[in-house]
Structures are given as structure tokens and as C-alpha cells.
């Protein structure tokens, strides 16, 4: 507890001693932040599209599609080509859904 207090105290004391940022550094940070936000938005849009694509598989709803996507199955081909054991390991995917998917092969 004392060590946490001391580390917090050090961070407060030495924060004021830091050199102020130049306008160029501030501008670079702003540009980098904007690029990161754009990448995050693109990734979110791509993941949403991929999840919607997974719902085109028979028996796969929104929740199952999201679970499959988060488990690493990004495309419908990946789901169809996957082993039964791998699919059953995904939460929300049962034996009946696996049977429907294996009929697609």
C-alpha cells in the first residue's frame, strides 16, 4: 500500500517537471490519433461485414456468427472447411448446427 502511494506521488511530482511538447509534436500526435481512429473504424466495419456474411450460412444467426467470428472463423469457407471438434468448441454452436454446416461440403 505504501509503495502504491509512493509511486503515485512520484508520478505527480515528476509530471510537472516534464518538458512541454512542441507544437510539431502535438500535431504529430493528433495525426497519429486520427489514423488510429480510422483504422479502428475500418476494422469494425470489416468485422461487421464478415459477421453478416457468416449469417448467410444455414442455421447461423447473429449470435452464432459473432461467436464463430470471434473464434477465428472469418469467412464462410473457413467455417465449412473446419473440423467438427473445432466448431463444437465455439460457444453457442451445437451439434445440430455442425450437422447443417457439414452438409454443405
C-alpha positions in Angstrom: 0.0 0.0 0.0 2.8 2.4 0.8 4.6 1.5 -2.4 1.5 2.4 -4.4 1.2 5.7 -2.6 4.9 6.5 -3.2 4.7 5.6 -6.9 1.6 7.8 -7.3 3.3 10.6 -5.5 6.4 10.3 -7.7 4.2 10.3 -10.9 2.5 13.5 -9.7 5.7 15.3 -8.7 7.7 14.4 -11.8 4.8 15.0 -14.2 5.2 18.8 -13.7 8.9 18.6 -14.3 8.4 17.2 -17.8 9.3 19.4 -20.7 6.3 20.9 -22.6 5.6 19.5 -26.0 6.4 21.5 -29.1 3.6 22.3 -31.5 5.1 19.9 -34.0 4.9 17.0 -31.5 1.4 17.9 -30.7 0.5 18.0 -34.4 2.1 14.6 -35.0 0.2 13.1 -32.1 -3.1 14.4 -33.5 -2.4 13.0 -36.9 -1.4 9.6 -35.4 -4.5 9.6 -33.3 -6.7 10.3 -36.4 -5.1 7.5 -38.3 -5.6 5.1 -35.4 -9.3 6.0 -35.2 -9.7 5.5 -39.0 -8.1 2.0 -38.8 -10.3 1.1 -35.8 -13.4 2.2 -37.7 -12.3 0.2 -40.8 -11.7 -2.9 -38.7 -15.1 -2.6 -37.1 -16.8 -2.2 -40.4 -14.9 -5.2 -41.9 -15.7 -7.4 -38.9 -19.4 -6.4 -39.1 -19.5 -7.3 -42.8 -17.8 -10.6 -42.1 -20.3 -11.4 -39.4 -23.2 -10.6 -41.7 -21.7 -12.8 -44.3 -21.5 -15.7 -41.8 -25.2 -15.3 -41.2 -25.9 -16.5 -44.8 -24.9 -20.0 -43.7 -27.9 -22.2 -42.9 -28.7 -22.3 -39.2 -26.3 -19.5 -38.3 -27.9 -16.5 -36.6 -26.4 -13.2 -35.4 -25.1 -14.7 -32.1 -23.6 -17.8 -33.7 -22.0 -15.7 -36.4 -20.4 -13.4 -33.9 -19.2 -16.4 -31.8 -17.7 -18.0 -34.9 -16.0 -14.8 -36.0 -14.5 -14.2 -32.5 -13.3 -17.9 -32.5 -11.3 -17.2 -35.7 -13.6 -18.3 -38.4 -13.6 -15.1 -40.5 -15.2 -16.5 -43.7 -17.9 -18.9 -44.7 -15.3 -21.1 -46.4 -13.3 -21.3 -43.1 -16.5 -22.4 -41.3 -17.4 -25.1 -43.9 -13.8 -26.4 -44.0 -13.4 -26.6 -40.2 -13.4 -29.8 -38.2 -16.4 -30.7 -36.2 -14.4 -30.6 -33.0 -13.3 -27.0 -33.7 -16.8 -25.9 -34.4 -18.2 -27.5 -31.3 -15.6 -25.8 -29.2 -17.2 -22.4 -30.1 -19.8 -21.4 -27.5 -23.3 -21.2 -29.0 -22.6 -23.8 -31.7 -24.3 -27.1 -31.1 -24.3 -30.5 -32.8 -27.3 -29.7 -35.0 -25.7 -26.6 -36.4 -22.5 -28.6 -37.1 -24.5 -31.2 -39.0 -26.2 -28.5 -41.1 -22.8 -27.0 -41.9 -21.2 -30.3 -42.8 -24.0 -31.0 -45.4 -22.6 -28.0 -47.3 -19.3 -29.8 -48.1 
